[in-house]
Amino acid sequence: MNAMVSIVSHPGLWFFLAAAVVPFLKGRALKWLLPVPAVLAILAVLLLRHGTGLNFSYLGVDLTMLRVDQLSVIFSHVFAIQALLGFIYALHVRDKGQHVAAFLYVGGAMGCVFAGDYLTLFVFWELMAVASTFLVWLNRNPTSTRAGFHYFLFHTAGGLVLLFGILLRWIDLDTFAFIPTDPGSMQLYDYLI
């Protein structure tokens, strides 16, 4: 895939752009914007071709931001349609913070779906954790604040377990890439002793 085509066609991009624009919008412009990223994401998913794109190296690690296969297309359709329904439902919400958090959450979910390596997956996973915690906190009452802290602790614990597994896999294979492995050949047991 061409790099520019990859950037424009990544469904998560539209949600991140909307999150950046929402704080500057007022009145009806905000209402009109809410469902637009989801519609653009649905169109982007329909136009995606199987393969990888947005490949780059950071600190000697190869990262792939866009990996399209049959399973990622199915899940991205589900997320995009749910986002459209959710943002239509949220048209009555006036709190821009909730909209920003929701856009970041959906963008993070799309990033996870299209991640082409475990490190990219982890970064988008953690973005989802932070954004969803703020969605709970932005309800702004003591019950949601307590629930948000519990949620964040559980999400962080799950993220640490995910990171631990990713690091063990990287130690054994020296790559974060999604590559097939033979479980019998992995020497992870040696690292756990």
Salt bridges, closest charged atoms under 4 A:
ASP69 OD2 - ARG67 NH1 3.36
ASP95 OD2 - ARG140 NH1 2.47
